[in-house]
Amino acid sequence: MSSSTSLALAQQALLQALYLPRQSDAIKCIAAHAQGVRAEGQNHLERRLQAYRSNGQVLAQRVLAAAYPVVAQLVGAESFEALSRHFWQSHAPDCGDLAQWGGGFAAFLAALQDLVGEEPYLPDVARVEWALHASATAADGQADMASFALLESHEPSAITLLLSAGVTGLASSFPVVSIVQAHLAGEPSLQQAGERLRGQVQEAALVWRQGLKPSLRHAQPGELLFIAALQENHPLADALAAAPEFDFNPWLVPAVQTGLLLGASAL
């Protein structure tokens, strides 16, 4: 076996060892690559491995807490630490940018029956938080105010509308917008969000980026269907037909003012 191949296998074993739940299993994972090492060297290797594993778990908690601050508050510091460690071990990063890691956390939470049995709204809260997190790094979009003249010069079947970066819609059986905004912005209050949760209020969330700032609000009736059609590049006429509840005229100007809508384009 060449030295380069041996090094690659050793690196692969080390990466695998970093994510194993138990330290004993991690040591076994790299044991074949530590043959011939003296006892004092073995002890040093085990200490270094433990340090790497501990640092990775702490880093995982910090990264997830930055992306999911509301979930972290809802479950408490101790539980969130355990969840972060479990997620780190079962969903290892697949790219070098840890800011892009954590997108599967909502599905991970949904699979934990004991957790969602007590707090069933957590996965949807996590989905809203990840949409906010992802919108912060979405590709920039340039507003084209002049293009809105197409709304007057063309039939709705001949144009489509261009949305801001990172637009995501989420319909939930829970008051997810109220829960997230209560924790992040204080409006509504935590008491009001709790009352809506107990009242089984359902909310639809709309996330987009206004300039450099991720934004969140309640989606209007039919708005998510309308936006989904635009994201698939359907003509404006088809998008309106897909959302008969949606009231387009009062939506248009605020959508432009808040940066949700960037322009129009002829098809």
N, C-alpha and C positions, 0 to 999 in steps of 0.2 A: 504494500500500500504506500502510495506517495505521501510525502509530508504535507502537501496541500490538501489531499483527501482526508488525511488523519486530522488535520486542523479543522476542516469543515465539519467532520463528524463530531469532534469535540465541542465545537461551537453550537451545533444543533442539540447535542445532549445538554449543554449548559442552559440553553434557552428553554428546553423542555423542563429541566429541573427547577427553573425559576417559577413555574406556574403550577407545580404539583402541590396538593394540599398539605402533605406532611413532609417535614424535613428529612425523615428517615428514607422516604421514597426518593427524595431529591438526591440524597447521597448515593443510593443504589444506582440511580440513573447515570451518574458520572463516574461510578466506581471503575468501570472498565478503562476509563481514560486516566485513572490515577494509579494504575498498577505500577509498582516499583517505587512509589513515593514512600519515604520513611515516615515513621509514626508522627514525628513532630511536623513534618510537611503535610501529612494527612489532616492533623488537627487544624493547621493553618488554613488548609483548603476548605474544611468544613465551616470554619468561622467566617471565611470570606463568602462562602455560598449562603450562609445564614444572613449575612449583612446584605448581600444582593437581594435576597428574597424579601427581607424586611423593608428595604428601601423601595422595592417595586410595589409592595402592598401599600406603603404610605403614599407613594406617588399616585397609585390608582385611586385612593380615597380623595386626594386633592383634585385630581382631574375630574372625577365624577361629581364631587361637591361643587366644582365650578360650573359644570353643565347642568346639574340637578339640585340647585340650592333649596327648592321648595320640598322636593322629596326628602332631602336630608333633614329638613326641619320637621316634616311630618312624622318620620319614623324615629327620630332621635339620633344623637351622635353615636351611641354604642351599636345600635342596630344597623345604622348606615355604614359604619366601619366593617361590620361583619358582611353586609351585602356587597360592599366594594371588594373585599378580599375574595369572596366567592366568585364574583363576576370576573375579577382579574384572572383567577385560576381557570375558569371555564370559557372565557372569551378573550384569549390572548390578543394583544394588538397585532394587526397585520400590516401596519405601515409605521414609518418612523415618526410621524407627527401625531403625538398623543392627543392633540386638540381635536383630531378627527375620530378618536376612539370613544366608544360608549353609545353608539347609535342603537345597539341591540338591548340596551338596559330596560326599556319598557317591556319588550317581549320576555326578557329574563324575569322581571317582576311578575308578569302575568302568569308565568309557569309555577310560581311559588304559591301553592294553594292555601297554605296556612296564612300567608301574608294578605293575599287578596280577599280571603274570606273575612278578615277583620277590616281591611281598608280597600275595598274593591275599586276605588277611584284612582289608586296610585299609578297603575299603568298609563291611564289617559293623561294624568298630570305629567308623567314622565315624557309622554309623546309631545305634549305642548312645550315642555322645557327643551326637548331636543330640537324641535322646530325653531325655537328662539335662538338656541346655540348655533344651529347650522346656518340660519339666515345671516348671522354676523360675518360669516366668511364666504357667503355666496358671491358669485361674480357680479361686478358692478354693472348697473344698467344706466344708460344716459337718457334723461327725459328729452322729448322732442315735442315742444308745445305747438309748433307750427303744424305738425301732422294731424292735430285734432280737427283741422279744417276738413279733413276727409269725411267727418261725420255729417257735414252739410252737403258736400259735393258728390258723395257716393251713396249708393243704396247699402243698407246693413248687410245684405248678402255678398257684397263685394269687398268688405273690409273686415279686419279683426283688430282687437285691442292688445296692446303690449303691457304686460304687468311688471312690477318691480321684482328685484332679486329675492329669492328665498321665500316665495309665497307658498304657504301651506295652509290647508283647511282641515279641520278635525271636528267631526260631529261626535258628541259624547252623551252618554246617559247620565252624566254627572255635571255639576256646575264647575267645570274645570277652569274656565276663564276667571270666575270669581275667586276660586281657591288660589290660583297662581297670582293674580293681581293683589289679593289680600296680603299675601306673604311678601311680594316684591315691592309693592307700591303703597300698601296700606289702604287702598280704596278698591272695593268695599272693605269694611272692617272684617276682622277674623270672625267676629260674632255673626255678622250678616252672611258671610260665606258659609258658616256652620249651619245657619238657619236654612239656607238654600239647599245645602246637602241633605239635611234632615227632611226637607220638603220635597226631595227627589226631583229638583229642578234640573232639566236637561239644557245644556248649553253647547253651542257650536263656536269653535275658536277659529280666528283668522290671524295668521302670522305673516308678516312681511318686513322688509327693511326700509325704513324711512331715512334716507341718507345713509349714515353709518350706524344708525340705531335700530336694533330689532324692535318691532312693535307688535302689540297684541290687542285685539278687541273682540267683542261679540260679533259673530257673522250675522248679517241680516237674513231674513227668510229668503231662501232660494239662492243666496249669494254663493254658497260653496259649489252648487251645481253650475252656476253661471261661470265662475272662475275656472272650474275644472274643464269646461268646454273651451274656454279661451286658451288654457294651457296646452290643449291638444290642437291649437291653431285652427279651430272651427271659425267660420264667419260669425260676425256679431249677431246676425239674424238667427243662426242655429243655436248660439249660446243663450239668447233670450228665449227661444222656444223650449230649450232644455230646462229652464227655470221659470215656469209661469208665475210663481209667487213673487219673483224678484221685481222690485220697482227701480228701473234703471235711471230715470231722469233725476230724482233727488240723490242718487248714489254718485253720479258722474263727477260733479264739481268737488265734493269732499275727497273722492278717490284720487283726483289729480292733486289737490292741495296737500294731502298726506303722503304723497309719493307712492301710493299703491298702484296707480295707473301712470305709465310713462309716455304713452303715445298711441297712435293708430297706424295701421299699415294696410295698403291695398293688397288684395289677394290676386 
